[in-house]
Amino acid sequence: MRYLVRERIFGIGDDFWIDDEHGRHAFLVDGKALRVRQTFQLKDVQGEVVAVIRRKMISFWQTIEVERGGQPLVTVRKKRFTPLRNRFRARLADGGTLSVHGNVLDKEYDIEHGGRRTARISRKWFRVRDTYAVDIEQPDADVPLLLSVAVCIDALTGDD
């Protein structure tokens, strides 16, 4: 399943929709303005919060935490010292790990679990600023989790 993320360039509080491959709104990323730390809520089309994404204020490594239902879901951390490649580690609350790696120049990132690619984040084919696709390759994948990780990657690479 492919999801297309189009950020509003001048949106108040960084709100943007994630559309499915048929062009229908699937999720809303609701940026919370006037917060001390960067915070997003991932909401379904009915407005229910399915994940809360927060950047840690004080951290040696760039880190963003994702919660579901008030419980930790995943912590995404950018690795240091990887020239021309971005690498991230996403530690799941259940002890598992997602590996995210990509080429800065190609603007593509793979999300892997257990050595298998579960999703690809790609800006390569989009000319519009702040637009990217998330291709989820596993039919039984946790879509809100993978989309939350994609939002984390976007936030962590925004300064690159």
C-alpha positions in Angstrom: 0.0 0.0 0.0 1.4 3.4 -0.9 0.8 6.6 1.1 1.5 10.1 -0.1 2.5 12.7 2.4 2.0 16.3 1.3 2.9 18.9 3.8 1.3 22.3 3.8 4.1 24.7 3.3 2.4 27.5 5.3 0.2 25.3 7.6 -0.3 26.6 11.2 1.2 24.1 13.6 2.6 21.9 10.7 -0.6 20.1 9.9 -0.6 17.8 6.8 -2.6 15.0 5.4 -1.4 11.5 4.4 -3.4 10.2 1.5 -3.7 6.6 0.4 -2.8 5.4 -3.1 -6.3 6.2 -4.3 -6.0 9.9 -3.3 -8.2 9.6 -0.2 -7.2 11.1 3.1 -6.1 8.3 5.4 -4.4 10.1 8.3 -3.8 13.7 9.5 -0.5 14.7 11.1 -1.6 17.4 13.5 1.4 19.6 14.6 0.9 21.2 17.9 1.8 24.8 17.8 3.2 26.7 20.8 4.7 23.7 22.5 8.1 23.7 24.1 9.1 20.6 22.1 8.1 19.5 18.7 4.9 17.4 19.0 2.6 15.8 16.3 -0.5 13.7 16.7 -1.2 11.1 14.0 -5.0 11.0 13.6 -7.2 8.7 11.5 -10.0 10.2 9.3 -12.5 10.1 12.2 -10.2 12.3 14.2 -9.1 9.6 16.7 -5.4 9.9 17.8 -3.6 6.7 16.8 -0.1 7.9 17.8 1.6 10.9 19.5 5.1 11.8 18.2 7.4 14.0 20.4 11.0 15.1 19.9 13.0 14.8 23.1 14.2 18.2 24.3 17.5 17.2 25.9 19.3 14.3 24.3 22.9 13.6 23.2 21.5 12.0 20.0 18.6 13.4 18.0 15.7 11.4 19.3 11.9 11.3 18.8 9.5 9.1 20.8 6.2 7.7 19.6 3.4 6.7 21.9 0.1 4.9 21.3 -2.6 5.1 23.9 -0.3 6.8 26.4 2.2 3.9 26.2 5.6 4.0 24.5 5.6 2.5 21.0 8.9 3.3 19.4 11.9 5.5 20.0 13.7 6.7 16.8 17.3 7.9 17.1 19.5 9.3 14.4 23.0 7.7 14.3 26.0 9.9 14.1 29.1 9.8 11.8 27.6 8.3 8.7 28.8 10.5 5.7 26.5 10.6 2.7 24.1 8.1 4.4 21.6 8.6 7.1 21.1 5.7 9.5 18.5 5.5 12.2 17.6 3.0 14.9 14.0 2.6 15.9 13.6 0.7 19.2 10.2 -0.8 19.7 8.7 -1.0 23.1 8.4 -4.8 22.9 12.2 -5.0 22.5 12.4 -5.3 18.7 14.3 -3.0 16.4 13.6 -1.4 13.1 16.6 -0.4 11.0 16.2 2.7 8.8 18.9 3.6 6.3 19.1 5.6 3.2 21.2 7.7 0.9 21.1 11.5 1.5 21.5 12.2 -2.2 18.9 9.8 -3.5 16.4 10.8 -0.8 15.2 7.2 -0.2 15.1 5.3 3.0 14.3 1.7 3.7 12.7 0.5 7.0 13.7 -3.0 7.8 12.6 -5.5 10.5 14.4 -8.7 10.9 16.4 -8.2 7.7 13.3 -7.7 5.6 12.2 -4.4 4.1 8.8 -3.5 5.4 8.6 0.0 3.9 10.4 2.5 1.7 10.2 6.3 2.2 10.9 8.1 -1.1 11.2 11.7 -2.2 13.1 10.8 -5.3 10.2 11.2 -7.8 8.5 14.2 -6.4 9.3 17.7 -7.6 6.9 19.4 -5.2 8.6 20.6 -2.0 7.9 18.5 1.1 6.2 15.6 -0.7 7.2 12.0 -0.3 5.7 8.5 -0.6 5.7 5.7 2.0 5.4 2.3 0.3 4.4 -0.3 2.9 5.4 -3.7 1.4 4.2 -6.1 4.1 0.4 -6.7 4.1 0.2 -7.3 7.8 2.4 -4.3 8.8 1.4 -1.8 11.5 0.6 1.1 9.2 0.3 3.9 11.9 3.7 2.7 13.3 5.4 2.8 10.0 3.9 6.2 9.1 4.9 7.5 12.5 8.5 6.4 11.8 8.4 8.1 8.4 7.3 11.4 10.1 10.2 10.9 12.6 12.7 10.5 9.8 11.3 13.5 8.0 11.6 15.6 11.2 15.1 14.3 12.0 16.4 15.0 8.4 14.7 18.3 8.1 17.9 20.2 9.0 20.1 18.2 6.5 
